[in-house]
Amino acid sequence: MRHRALFVWTLLLGITCYSQHEQKQPQLDEQSLHQAYLALASLIRQEVHSRGGDVGKQRVHWVLSFSTGHFAADPTAAQAARYLAKKLVEDLAKAGDSVSAYAWEMDVWDHLPGTSRTVVVQSKSPRDMELINKLWPRTPRKDTVGGHDTERAIVEIIRTLGGVSDTVFVLFTPTAASVAAPNTKVLGQNHPDYQSVLEHWYRVQGATAPPGASKQIQYRVIKPSGEIVNRTMDLVVLVPKQFISVSSIEAPQTVTDTDATTPTRRTRSVFPLIVLFVVVLTILTGWFVARNFLFMTPSIKINSQVFFLKRNEGIVIAGTDAITVSSEWHKLVLPGRDVPKRELAKIRKEGTRIVMQAIDCNIRHEGIIYKQLPLKSDGLTQLELYGNEETRPGLPEQEWSVPITIEIRRERG
């Protein structure tokens, strides 16, 4: 009896100590993430839709990647990242989609040795969701040195993916900007490997997010004292420039006895009317699209000069008036002593889009570096052309840059 009482006392003491320990740890206020998550989900749907996809109807490969260097020192931030990943899968993923998880610091590391990092969604049952949640990293890298290299992680993960046309790539990190660990060097946005990624991928830059981030999430942490601390997390979203899924989700069809037999007379009589309606609707839709997009002449104001682009026309941006252009191209000369005396960029129509292509230089827009940048179809875009150039024979290359403001308006042609 004495031994049993001693055991019960020890057990109660252990529970009390564990409870006190838990109370001494900061707690994540998951409810504070709700509105921010809804905005993130909306952003992903919108970006995929603008590139020809639909996350609700097409198969999607969800690639979710976690910066883990801070996981031990800041467990509530790690918990917040896993919570958002869990919500994305629960709300946006569907049966047939794939989910992959990656961990990265200064480079990608294997947080699931000997285990596949990809799971195909079978259902939304608690058992299947728990299987997917086991993919998320829980700890930092062994012998971590801190820091995180966002661009290197993007390059390394995309190299492992193979086909990318049906992928939504999300990175969770305290800050989208790369932070070098001691005695290390980050890859940088000008590195050729990262620039090669941007030829096929669009890195979403949020309107109100810090440079390089697609969305900045705000959440709350409750300290043991009851004090509430506001925290932030950056999310980086990349989507293919053309979202093409290998298959789509078909709506389930119910078959009744009547459906399986020969159509009734009423069905046969209604069918031609349905076909006629569909044909007329298709013609009207095509006419509307052509009238409002293909036959609209964009007016493009570059700095203070205005151009009207008709079909097959474009604009050559140069640092000198000495270059010649064909009759289908307009010419804009940028002033400036250090601006290279050659072609610098071209602006042209691609279907309903207007795209700017840099020539032997780079485009910097909202902190992101591009070789090719789709311009706002109806609005203002502020960017910068820059590069390194030998401005005088025999002297080292000098860095140059020139700001450009582009305003596009669509008018009837």
N, C-alpha and C positions, 0 to 999 in steps of 0.2 A: 504494500500500500504506500509505503514511504517512497519507494522508487517511482511508482506511478505519479505521485504528487510532484516529485522532483522533475519528472519528464514534462508534465503539463506546465509547470512553472518556467522551465527552460524554453519550451515552445512559445509561450506567451511573451516572454522577454525578447525572444528573437523576432517575433512579429512586430512588437512595439519598436524595437531598434530599427527594423527595416522600414516601418512606416515613418519614423522620424527622419531616416536617411532620405526617403522619397520626398518628404516635405522640404528638405534642405536643397533640393534640386530645382532649378527654374523649370517651369511648365509651359509648353506651347499652347496658346489659345487657338485651337483649330478653327473655331467659328470666325476668327478674324481673317482667315484665308478665303472665306466663302465668296465674297464679292470679287476679290482679285482673281480667283480661279475662274469665275464666270467670264470675266473680261479676257482672260487668257484663252479659254476655249473658243470664245467668239473670234478672237484674233486668228487662231489657227484655221477655223472654218473659212474665214474670209480670205486668208492668204492662199489656201488651197483652191478655193473657188475661183479666185482671180487668175489662176494659172490652169484653169480647165478641169479641175478635179472636184470631187464631192466626197467628203469623209463619211457621209451617211449612206452612200450608195456604192462606193468602190472599195475594193480591197486596199488596205493601208498597212504599211510596215511602220510601226511606231518605234523610233529609236530614242531612248531616254538615257541621258548621260549625266553623271554626277561628279562635280568637283569635290574631292574627299579630303583634302589636306587639313581642313578645319573640323572634321567630324568629331575628333576626340575632345578638342578644346571648346567646341560649340555644338553640343548634341542637339539643342533645340533647332538650330538651323538645318542640321541633317534631317531631323524629324519633319520639318516643314517641307523640305525638298521631296522626301518620300511620300508625304501626304499629297502633294500636288501631282506626283507621278501616278499614285493610286487613283486619284480622282479622274485624271485624264483617261486612264484605261477603263475605269468603270463607266464613264459617261460617253466617251467618243469611240472607243474600240468596240468591235462587234465580232461575232463568230466568223472565223476565216481570216481575220487580221492577225498579224504577227507583232510581238512585242519583244524588243531587245534592250538590254541594260548594259551600260559601260561605266567604268570608273576611270577618272583621270586626275592627274596633278600636273607635274611638268611634262608628263606623257601618259599614255593610256597604260593601265596595269590590270592584270587579271584578278578580279575580286571573286571569281567563281572557278578556281582551278579544278580541272577535271569535270566540270559541269557546263552544259550548254547555256549560253547567255540569251538564248532566244526561245520563246514559247509561242505556239500558235493558239489563239483564243478559241476554245471549244464552246464555251457557254459563259454566262455571267453568274454561275453558281458560286456560293462561298468557297467551295473546295477549289474550283479553278482559279478564282481570284487570289486565294491564298498562295497557290502555286506561282502565280505571276508576281505577287508581292515579295516572294523569296528571291527574286532577281535583284532587288535593289541592294546596293552596297551599304554596309553598316559601320564600317571602320575605315580609318585612313590606311594608306599603304604602309606596309611594314618598313620600319626605318625611314619614314617620310622625312623629307627635308623642307616641306611646306611649298608654298607658291602654287601657281597654276598657269598653264599656257593654253589659252583658249584656242588660238589658231592651230597650234600643233595637234591638239585633240581633234579638232574638226578634220584636219587632213588625215590623221591616222585612222580615225573611225570610218570616214568615207571610203578609204582604200579597202577596208574589210567588207564593205557592203555589197560590192558587185553592182547589180542593177539598182538604180536610185530613183527611177521615175515615179515610183509609188510610195516614197518614203517621206515621213514627217520627222524631222530631227530636232530634238529639244535638249538644251544643255542647262543644267541648274548650277548656279555658282554664286558666291557672295558678291562678286563683281564681274561684269563681262570683260573688263580690261584684264589682259594678262599681267600676272605679278610674278616676277622672277624670284626664285629661291636663291640663297647665297651661292655664289660661284657658278651660277647658271645663266643662260641667255635664252630669251623667248624667241620664237620663230619669227614673229612680226607679220603685219598685214601685207608687206611688199614682197614677201618671199614667193618665188615662182610656183612652189607647190600649192600655196594657199590661193594665189591668183588663178591657178588652174582649176581649183575647186569652184571658184566664182563664175567660171565659164558655163557651168551647168546648174549651179545652185544659186538661189537668192537668199541672202542673209537679211532677215527682216529687221528693219530699224524702226522702233516705235517712236511715235511723234513726241511723246513726253518722257521717253526713257533715256538713260545716260548713253553716251556714244558706244556703239557696239551691242547694245542690249535691245531686244525686241519688246520686252516688258519688264518693268520693275515691280515686284510684288511687295506689298507692305503687310506686315503681320505683327502680332503682339506676343510678348513673352511675359509671364507672370513670375516674379521673383518670390522666394520663400517669405519675404517680408510683406508680400501683397502688392508691392510696387509693380506697375505695368510699364514695360519698356517697349517702345516701337522699334521694329527691325525692318530691314529690307533685304531682298534677294533679287538678283538679276537672272532673267531667263533669255536665252538666245535661241531663236527659232530659225531653222533653215528648211526651205522647201525647194523642190526641183523647179526650174524655170518653166518647164512644161510638165504638168502632173498627168501622167498616163498610167493607169492601173491595168494590170494584165487581165483582170476580170471584175465584174460588177456583181452586186447583190441583187438577185431577182426576187420580186415580191412573191410570197407564197400564193399558190392557186388552189382553190377548193373545187373539187370535182363532184358534182351531184349526178344522180341518175339521168336527169334531163340533159346535163352537159354531155354525157357520154353517148347519147343517142343522136339520131339525125336532127338537125336544127328544125324548129317549128316554122310554120309558114310566116308567122310574125317576125321571127328573127331574120328569115331570108329577105323579107321585104324592107326591114330597117337597115340591113347591112350596107346596101349601096348608098343610102343617105349618110351613113357614118363615114364611108370612104370619101364621098364628095366633100363633106365637112372638113375632114382632115386635109384634103388637097387644097381647098380654099384657104384654110388656116395657114398652111405651109407657105403658100404664095404670098399672103398678106404679111406674114412674119419676115420673109425674105425681102419684100419690098420695104418694110419698115427699117430693117437693119441697113439695107443699102442706102436708103434715104437719109438716115440719121448718122451713119458712120462712113460708108464708102464714098458718098457724094458730098461730104462736108469738107470744105477746104480749111485746114488748120492755119490760123495765123500764129506765127512764132516770133515773139519779141525776144531778141538776144541782146542783153544790155539795153541799148537805146534804138536798135535797128529792127525793123519788122519785115518778116518774110511771109509769103503765102505759098504753101506747098500743095501743088496739084499732084495728080497721079504720077508715079515714077520720078518725082523730083526730090532733091535733097539739098543739104547745106554743107559746104566745106568750110571749116574754121581753120584759119591759117595765121601765121605770124608775119606774113609778107603779102603784098599785092602782086608779087612777081609770078606766082604760080598761075597756071591756066586750068580752067575747069570746063567740062563739057556743057552743052546747052541745057541739060537736065539738072544741073547743079547750080545753086546760088553760092556766093562767096562772101564770107565775113572775115575781115582782117582785125586781129586783136592788137591794139597798140601796146607798147612797152619795150624798153631797151633790152631786157633780158629774155624776152619771148623768142623762142627759136624761129628762124626764118624759113619755115616749112609748113606742110600740112600738120595739124595737131589733132583734129577730130572731124567726124562726119555725123550729121544728123539726118535720119531717113525714116520713111514710113515702113512699118512691117505689119501689113494687115490694118488693124485698127489702132496699133500702137505706134508711138514715135520713140525712136531709140537713138541714143548718142553712143558712138564708138570712138574710143581714144586711139590715136595713132602714135606709137612709140612714146607714150607717156601714160599717165594715170588720171582717173577721175576720182576726186574725193567728195563724197556727199554724206552729210550728217555723221561724220567720223568713220565711214566705211569706204574702202578703196575698191574701185571698179575698173574694169576694162570696157565694159558695155553696161549702160544704165538706161532702163526704160524711164522716160520722162512722164511726169504727171500729165494725163490726157487733157485736163482742163484746169489749169492752175499754175502756181509759181514753183519753180525749182531753183534753189541756190546751190551751186557746186563750185569746184575749183579744179582746174587742170594744172598738173605739176609733173616735174620730172627732173632728170639730171642731163645737162647738155654741155658740150664743148662750145662755149660762146665765142672764144677767140683761139686761133691756132696756137698750139704749143702750151696752152694753159690747162690746168686740171678742169674736169667737169664741174660745172656750177649748178646748184639747185635753183630752179625757177618755178614760179607759180603765178597763176592769174585767175582771179575770181570771175565767175560768169553767173548772170541771172537770166533764167529762161522762163518766159511766161507764154503758155499755150492757150489759145481760145479757138473753138470750132465755130465756123461760120458757113452758111449756105454758099456753095459754089455754083 
